[in-house]
Amino acid sequence: MKIKSFLYIVICALFLASCGSNKNAVKSTPKKVILEEQEEVNPELPQLEQIPKPVKTNKNHTVAYIQKFAPIAVKKMHEHKIPASITLAQGVLESGSGRSDLAIRSNNHFGIKCHRGWRGKSVTHDDDEKGECFRKYKYPETSYEDHSQFLLTRKRYASLFKLGHKNYKGWAYGLRRAGYATDKRYPQKLIGIIKKYNLHLYDRIKSNKTNKTQITTNKAEYYKVQKGDTLYSIARKHNISVKKLKEANGLTSNSISIGEDLLVK
């Protein structure tokens, strides 16, 4: 009888203890952080005067893309010291000359993902994984600015800004080394686009006090590299130094290829 009473008391005590613990256990719900959406402003763009068409055709989507977005790339070059040729070539490559799904739906020309702390709109898109979050912009100009900030705010790209904004070849190879793209031929692809459409001309546009940009190209002279040519022989033939010849064409070495067009004047 005493044993039964004792067991009864123990069971009651355990029951009361469990009830008390349930009352004290309050489930804490994590606070949801709401980031305010940034208001996009359509920026004023400079006028590019005396810029020739990259290629003489009206049916080329890449040409149309370059003509449309060159003013933005040049403006960002003056603001952030990133070669306009590199920005344009990346835009052409990453967005399929503005015809990719991301560019059409979201004005996202560089495939920039949401990342932590993004305060703007977003859209899901299948990339490395299914249904990844990508940034969505109201204006293409915001996408170009975001691209500049992406390079400016990450330490691994800091060394590129020491190259200057006329060394597009150095930038192309530097982006690959810094991990911007996994494609081993990414630098060659960028350089190929720049050479095909003469995008290096945009790197030489100077900004004036009225916030307009202009370049005179009617006196530009090119020389097609022939068999047996060297930088020294070409420079001597056109009465310029090898250093200036390399700077004018964004060359980082003395290597040139037969058939390559070099700016000599």
C-alpha positions in Angstrom: 0.0 0.0 0.0 2.8 2.4 0.9 4.6 1.5 -2.4 1.4 2.3 -4.4 1.1 5.7 -2.6 4.7 6.5 -3.3 4.4 5.6 -7.0 1.3 7.8 -7.2 3.1 10.8 -5.7 6.1 10.4 -8.1 3.8 10.2 -11.2 1.9 13.3 -10.1 5.1 15.2 -9.5 6.5 14.3 -13.0 3.2 15.3 -14.6 3.2 18.7 -12.8 6.8 19.3 -13.8 6.2 18.6 -17.5 3.2 20.9 -17.4 5.3 23.7 -15.9 8.1 23.3 -18.4 5.6 23.5 -21.3 4.2 26.8 -19.9 7.7 28.3 -19.6 8.8 27.1 -23.1 7.9 30.1 -25.3 8.7 29.6 -29.0 10.6 32.6 -30.4 9.8 33.5 -33.9 12.7 35.0 -35.8 12.2 38.6 -36.8 11.8 39.2 -40.5 14.1 41.9 -41.8 12.5 44.0 -44.4 14.9 46.0 -46.6 13.5 49.1 -48.2 13.5 49.0 -51.9 15.8 51.5 -53.6 14.2 54.0 -56.0 15.8 53.9 -59.5 16.4 57.1 -61.2 16.8 57.3 -65.0 20.2 59.0 -65.4 21.1 61.6 -68.0 23.5 60.3 -70.5 26.3 62.1 -72.4 26.2 62.6 -76.1 28.8 60.7 -78.1 29.8 62.9 -81.0 31.7 61.8 -84.1 31.6 58.1 -83.2 31.5 55.9 -86.3 29.3 52.8 -86.5 31.2 49.8 -85.3 30.3 47.8 -88.4 28.5 49.0 -91.6 25.3 47.0 -91.3 21.8 47.6 -89.9 21.0 44.0 -89.5 23.5 43.2 -86.8 22.1 42.9 -83.3 25.5 43.4 -81.7 26.0 46.7 -83.6 22.6 48.0 -82.5 23.4 47.0 -78.9 26.8 48.8 -79.0 25.3 52.0 -80.5 22.5 52.0 -77.8 24.6 51.3 -74.7 28.0 52.9 -75.6 27.0 56.2 -74.0 26.3 54.4 -70.7 29.6 52.4 -70.8 31.5 55.6 -71.5 29.8 57.5 -68.7 30.7 54.6 -66.3 34.3 54.7 -67.5 34.6 58.4 -66.6 33.1 57.8 -63.2 34.8 54.5 -62.2 37.8 54.1 -64.5 36.6 50.8 -66.1 37.4 50.6 -69.8 34.2 51.2 -71.8 35.4 48.6 -74.3 35.5 46.0 -71.5 32.0 46.9 -70.2 30.5 46.9 -73.6 32.2 43.5 -74.6 30.9 42.0 -71.3 27.4 43.3 -72.0 27.5 41.8 -75.5 28.8 38.5 -74.2 26.7 38.2 -71.0 23.4 39.4 -72.4 23.7 38.0 -76.0 23.7 41.5 -77.3 20.7 42.4 -75.2 18.6 39.4 -76.4 19.0 37.1 -73.3 16.0 36.3 -71.2 17.5 38.2 -68.2 18.2 41.3 -70.2 14.7 41.4 -71.8 12.8 40.6 -68.6 14.9 42.3 -66.0 17.3 44.7 -67.8 20.0 42.6 -66.2 22.8 42.8 -68.8 25.6 41.2 -66.7 23.9 38.2 -65.0 24.3 39.7 -61.5 22.6 37.6 -58.9 20.8 39.0 -55.8 23.5 38.3 -53.2 23.0 39.2 -49.6 21.6 42.6 -48.9 20.1 43.3 -52.3 17.2 45.8 -51.8 15.8 45.9 -55.2 13.4 43.7 -57.2 14.4 40.2 -58.3 13.5 37.5 -60.7 14.2 33.8 -60.6 16.2 32.2 -63.4 17.9 28.9 -64.0 21.6 29.2 -64.1 24.1 27.1 -62.2 21.1 25.9 -60.1 17.4 25.9 -60.8 15.4 28.9 -59.8 18.3 31.2 -58.7 17.6 34.8 -57.7 18.8 37.5 -60.1 18.5 41.3 -59.8 15.8 43.1 -61.7 16.2 46.7 -62.8 13.9 49.3 -64.1 16.5 50.9 -66.3 19.5 49.3 -68.1 21.6 52.1 -66.8 21.2 50.7 -63.3 22.5 47.4 -64.4 25.6 49.1 -65.8 26.1 51.0 -62.6 25.7 47.8 -60.6 28.3 46.1 -62.8 30.8 48.9 -62.0 30.1 48.7 -58.3 30.5 44.9 -58.4 34.1 45.4 -59.6 34.8 48.4 -57.4 33.7 46.8 -54.1 35.5 43.5 -54.3 39.1 43.3 -53.3 40.0 40.7 -55.9 39.5 43.2 -58.7 41.4 46.0 -57.1 44.6 45.4 -59.1 42.8 45.9 -62.3 42.2 49.6 -61.6 46.0 50.1 -61.6 46.1 49.1 -65.3 44.3 52.3 -66.4 41.2 52.4 -68.6 43.0 52.0 -71.9 44.5 48.6 -71.3 41.6 46.4 -72.3 43.7 43.3 -72.8 45.1 43.6 -69.3 41.6 43.9 -68.0 40.3 41.0 -70.0 43.0 38.6 -68.7 42.8 40.1 -65.2 39.1 39.5 -64.9 39.7 35.8 -65.7 42.5 35.5 -63.1 40.4 37.2 -60.5 37.6 34.6 -60.9 35.0 36.7 -62.8 34.3 33.8 -65.2 35.1 30.1 -65.2 35.4 30.0 -69.0 39.1 29.6 -69.8 38.6 31.5 -73.1 36.8 34.4 -71.5 39.6 36.9 -72.1 40.0 35.9 -75.7 36.2 36.2 -76.2 36.2 39.7 -74.8 39.2 40.8 -76.8 37.7 39.3 -80.0 34.5 41.3 -79.5 36.5 44.5 -78.8 38.7 44.1 -81.9 35.8 43.1 -84.2 33.8 46.2 -83.4 36.7 48.6 -82.6 35.4 49.1 -79.1 38.8 50.4 -78.0 37.8 53.7 -79.6 35.4 54.3 -76.8 38.2 54.1 -74.3 39.8 57.2 -75.8 36.8 59.4 -75.4 37.5 62.4 -73.2 35.0 64.1 -70.9 34.6 67.8 -70.9 33.2 70.2 -68.3 29.7 70.2 -69.8 29.4 66.5 -69.1 29.5 65.8 -72.9 31.9 63.4 -74.4 33.4 63.4 -77.8 36.1 61.9 -79.9 37.5 62.7 -83.4 38.1 59.6 -85.4 38.1 60.9 -89.0 41.9 61.1 -88.8 42.3 57.6 -87.3 44.7 55.4 -89.3 45.1 51.7 -89.1 47.8 49.4 -90.3 47.2 45.7 -91.0 50.0 43.5 -89.7 51.9 41.7 -92.5 54.2 38.7 -92.4 57.6 39.7 -91.0 56.3 42.8 -89.2 57.4 43.7 -85.7 56.2 46.4 -83.3 59.5 48.2 -83.9 59.3 48.1 -87.7 55.6 49.3 -87.6 56.4 52.1 -85.2 59.4 53.2 -87.2 57.4 53.1 -90.5 54.7 55.4 -88.9 57.1 57.6 -87.0 55.9 56.8 -83.5 57.5 55.1 -80.5 56.9 51.4 -79.7 55.5 52.5 -76.3 52.9 54.8 -77.9 52.0 52.1 -80.4 51.4 49.6 -77.6 49.4 52.1 -75.5 47.2 53.0 -78.4 46.3 49.4 -79.0 46.1 48.2 -75.4 49.1 45.8 -75.9 50.8 44.4 -72.8 53.5 42.4 -74.8 55.3 42.7 -78.1 53.3 39.9 -79.6 51.2 40.7 -82.7 49.4 38.6 -85.2 49.3 38.7 -89.0 46.1 40.4 -90.2 45.7 42.3 -87.0 44.6 46.0 -87.4 46.8 48.4 -85.3 45.9 52.0 -84.6 48.9 54.0 -85.7 47.5 57.5 -85.9 
